[in-house]
Amino acid sequence: MRELLTNRFVRMIFLSELFLQAGIWVRNFAVLLFVTDKTNGNPLAVSMISVADYLPIFIFSFIGGAYADRWQPKKTMIWCDLLSAASVFVVIGALIFGSWQVIFFAMLVSSTLSQFSQPSGLKLFKMHLEESLIQQGMAVYQTIYAVFMIFGPVIGTFAYQRLGIDLSITITGVAFLLSAAALSFIPRDEKVKKAENATNIFQEMKSGVLYVLAKKELKLLGCGFLTAGLGVGLIQPMNIFLVTDRLGLPKEYLQWLVMVNGIGMIAGGAFSMFFSRSVSPLKLLFTGLLANALGLAVIGASTSLWLTLAAELVSGLFLPSIQIGISTMVLQNTEADYIGRVNGTLYPLFTGAMVITMSLAGLVKAWLSVTAVFEIAALFFIIGLCFAFPLMKERSHAR
């Protein structure tokens, strides 16, 4: 761990991520509460926030990954942060003149730019870290996400209620600028080698897909992403019904389930961070899928609050193992020149699957029950295990 944190690149990239996450969570909750107040809770207006956040993932992730392989990653990330900040300040100007609907513009622009910035960040990890430190770095990243999943809503709600939408959005813009400032201290980009036979962006995107299809490890990891997304999407909108229908408790008890799950995620990320040298990413992935399958099965069947909380803790504890395991294995099995395109090919599988099952979860609950939703989600994680088995088999043969 000491070796990781003494690396200047690591310190600056994590500082940048802290500023970025703070800005994103303040923006997300300020926008959510602002739109809810402005429209008296209009479901269509509120749902448009999610559309603005998720739509660019489908449209630009593939393209953004290809351009990330063309451009210098440090410059790309800094420019993305600066442009996100600029879009936020444009929104502030529009709000002052009374056009509140432009708030969706900030969400759309920021989410679009992140499709270029995220794969560039992964390229930097590949370029600046030894392979033995990558898993530890991914674990720290995951721990930061987990911390903000618990405290982000609190920070965002506090900012909006105390400061209002104008100052909340200003804080977001400043946070993006601070993120860009932190990134400026990481080592300089290497010059990107230009191919002798220049290809257009569509040919490069095609070569990225062919690269994934040609590597068994990446194909299996893509299937793992897909099944995990299907499972996560099913349960995400159903937690409130788990509390009211299955446990027979007031909806306010949902906060305890979310809190326990979040605490588990932080602990799981910290565990992975400190013990990453002794646990392979494949074992992390396998353990995470198995533990979440069992945890979700218990959560769906339980009618006891304490048993449900215990299962939520276990599920949260091992969820980072899935994300850290997959991310590390993607980096380990991908050449630096293809990181962006592989990211742009694989990661939308998770998001797309999640959005599909999120939209179907209500229908499944209406046809069957909230218990059935959680058991089906557990089944998806079991299916994910089936894609991890061939990788484990190959690894044991290699030894």
N, C-alpha and C positions, 0 to 999 in steps of 0.2 A: 504493500500500500504506500509505503514511504517513497519507493522508487517512482510510483505513478504520480504522486503529488509534487515531487520535485521537478517534474517535467513542465517547462514553461507553457508549452502548447496546452497541456491538460488543464493547468490552472486557469488559463485565459478562456479556453473553450467552455469550461464549466461556469466561470463567472458570467460569460455571455449568456449561457443557458438560464442562469438564475434571473438575470434581468429580463430575458425574453419571456420566461414563464410567468414572471410577476406581471408584465405588461399584458400578456394574453389573457390571464385570469381576471385581471381588473377590467379589461375590455369586454370579455365574454359576459360576465355577470352584470356589469353596468349596462351593457346593451340589452341584455335579457330583461332586467328590471325596468329600464327606460321604455322599451317597446311595450311591455306589459302595462305600464302606467298610461302610456299614450293611447293605447288601443283598447283599454279596459279588458285586457286579457284575451284579445281576439286570437283564436287558435291558429288561423292562417298566418297572421303577422308574426306570431311567435315561432311557428314552424319554418318561416322564411329565414330565420336566423341560422337554423341548422342547414338549410339548403345553401345559404351563402358560405357556410363553413365547409360543407362536404362536397359540393358540386365541383369545385376546382380540383379535388383529388382525382376524380374520374377523367376530367378534361385535360389537366395539365401535368399529372404525375409522370406519365409516360414521356411526354415531350420534355418536361423539366429534367428528368433523369438523363436524357440524351444530351441536352445542352450542358448539364453539369459535367459530363465527360469531355465536352469541348472547351469549356471555360476554366479559368484558374479558380479553384475552390474558395480560397480566402477572399478574393475580390468579389466573387459571386455572393457569398454570405454577407459581406459588408454592404454591398449595394442593395441586397434584398432588405436588410434592416433599415437602411436609409430611405428606401422607397416606401416601406411600410410606415415609417415615421411621417414621411411627407403626406401620404394618403390620410393619415390620422389628423394632421393639422389642417388639411383641406376640409375634412368633415367638421372640425371645430368651427371653421369659418362659415360653413353652410348652416350649422346649428344656430349660430349667432343671428343669421338672417332668416331663421324660421323654417328651413327645409329639413325636418327631422328624418325623413325617409332615407336621406343620403347616408345614414348610419350603417345601412346594409353594404354600402360601397366599401367602407373600411374593412368590414369582415371579408368581403369578396377579394379585395386586393391583397390583404395580408395572407389569406389562405392560399391564393394563387402563387404568391412569391415564396411561400414556404415549400412549395413543390420543387422549386429550384434550389432553395437553401438546404433542405434536409439531406439530399444525396451528396451535396458538396461537403457537408459536415462529416458524412461517413467516409468520403474520399480522404479528408484530412486525417481521420483516425488511422486509415490504412497507410498513409504516407508518413505520419509522424510517430507512430507507436510500434514497438516491437510486438510480434504476434502474441507473445506470452502476456502482454499487458492489455490486449484488446478486450478480453472478457471482463477484466476488472474495470476498465473504462466504461463499458456498456452497463455494468452494474451500478456505477456511480450515476450515470445518466438516468437509469431507471429509478434510482432512489430519489433523485430530484423530482421526477414526474410524480412519484408516489406522495412525496411531501406536499406538493402543490395540489394534488387531488384532494387532500384533507383541508389544507389551509387556504387554497386558492379561492373557493367559494366564500369563505369568511372575509378574506382581504377584499375581494371584488364587491361584496355586499356592503361592507363597511365604507369603502371608498364612495360608492354611489349614494348611500344614505346620508353620509356626513358632508360630502363635497359636491354632489350633483353630477350630472352627465358631462358637463363641459370640462371640469377639473379631472374627472376620472379618465376621460379620453386624452387629456393633456398628459396625465401620468403615463398612460400607455405609450404615447409618442416619445416621451423622455426615456422610458425604459428601453424602447427600440434603439434610440440613439446611444444609450449607455452600452447596450449589447454590441453595437457596431464599434464603439470605442474599445471595448475589451478585445474584440476580434483583431483590431489593428496591431495588437502586441504579439500576436502569434507569429511564428517564423514565416518568412516570405515564401510565396508560391514558387514552385519550380515552373519553368516555361513548359507549356503544353506542346508536345511534339505533333507536328502536322503531318498527316499521312501524305505519301508521295502522290498517290492517286486520290485526290480529294473526293469525298462522298458527300451527298446531301443529307439533311437531317433525317429524312424518311428511311434512307438506306442504313443509317446508323441505328435508328430505332429497330429496324428489322434485324440487324446483326445482334442487337441486345437480346431479342426474343430467341433467336437461334442459339445464342450463347447459353441461355438458361435451359433450353430444350436439349442441348448437347451434354449438359452436366447432370448426372443422375442425382447428386446431392442437392442441387438447386431445384430440380423438378420436385423432389420429395419435400423439400422445405416449402415450396410454393403450395403444395397440397396441404401441408401442415398449417400454413397461414390461412388458407381457405376454410378449413374445418374449424380452426380456432375462432375465426371471424363469425362463422355461422352460429357457434355456441354463444359467444359473447353478445351478439346482436339479439338473440332470443331473450336473454335474461335481463338485458339493460332496461327495458321499459316495464318489466314485471315486478320489480322489487316492492313497489308500493302495494301491489295486490298480494304479494307474499305476506306482508304485514297485516293487511286488513282481512283477506279471505282465509289464508292458511293459519295464521296465528291468532286471528280474531282480536287484534289490538288496534288502538287508534293510529292513524297515519303518521303521527308525530314520532312514533317508535322507529320509523325508517332511518332517522338520523343515527341511531345506535348501530344499526346494521352497516350503514355506510362507514361510520367511524371505525368500527372493529375491522372491517375489510381493509380500510386504508392503513390502519396501524399494522395489519398483517403485511401489506405491500411494502411499507417502509422497512419493517423487520426483515422481510424476504430479500429486499434489495441490499440491505446492509450485510446480511449473511453471505449473499453471493459476492459482494464486494470484498469481504475479508477472507473468504475461503475459495476464491476463484482459481487459485493456483492448484488446488488439490482436487477440484471437481471439473470434469470436462464439460464443454457446452452441450454435448449430446446427452450426457447424464442429466444435466439441468433440464433440458427440454423434455426428456422422457419422464422424469420425476414430476415436473410441473403439470404435464398433461394428465398423468395418472391421478395426482392429488386433487386437481381441479375437477376431474370426472367424479371422483368419490365425494368431494365436498359438495358439488352441485346436486348429486343424487340424494345426499342426506338433507340438504337445505330444502329440496322439493318435497321430501317425505315427512319432514319434521313438523310437529305441532307444538313443540316446546321452544320458548324463546331462547333458553340457555343453550340447547342443542344447536339451534339455528345460528346463534352467535359464535359458538365454537367452530361450526362448519364454515362460517363466513371468514373466521380468522385463518383457518387452514387454507381456504381457497385464496385469500389475499396473500398469505405467506408464500405460496408457490406460484402465483400468477407471474411475478417478475422472472421466475426461472424460465418460463416459456419465451418471454420477450427477449431476455438476455441470451438464452441459448440459441434462438433463431438468428438474432442480429449478429452474434459472434460467428456463427457458422457461415452466414452469408458473406461476411468480411473475409473469413479464412479461406473460403472456396471460390473467391472472385478476384480476378486480377484488377489492379488499381484502375486501369483504363476502362473497365466495364462496370465499376461500382455504381455510377449514376443510372445506367440503363437497367442493370439488374434490380436496383432499388425501385426504379420506375415500373418495372414489370411485376415484381413480387408484392410490394406493399399495398397497391390498390386491390389485390385479391382479398386481403383482410378487411379493408374498409368497405369494399363493394359487398362482400358476403355479409358483413355486419349490418349494413343499411338494408339489405334485402330481408334478413330475418327480423330486424327491428320493425319493419313495416308489416310483417306477417305475424308477429308475436301476439297481437291483440286477437286476430282471427283464431289462432291455435288455442288461446285461452278460452275464447267463446265456444269453440267446438268441443274442447276437451276440458282442461282445468289448468290452474296455475302450477299444480304438481306435475302435470304432463309436460308443460313447457320446460321446467327445470330438468326433468328426466331426459327429454329429447336433447337439451343442451349438453347434458352429461354424456349422452351417446355420441355427439359430435366430437367431444374430446377423446373418447375411446377410439373413434375412427382415426383421429389424429395420431394416436399411438401406433396404429397399423402402418403409418408412413414413417414413423421413427424406427420401427423394427428392422427394416432392411439396412438402414444406416448403422445400427448397432451390430448387425450381423457382419457387415463389411469391416467394421472397425476391429471386431474380435478376430476375424480371419487375417487381417493385416498384422496383428500381433503374433 
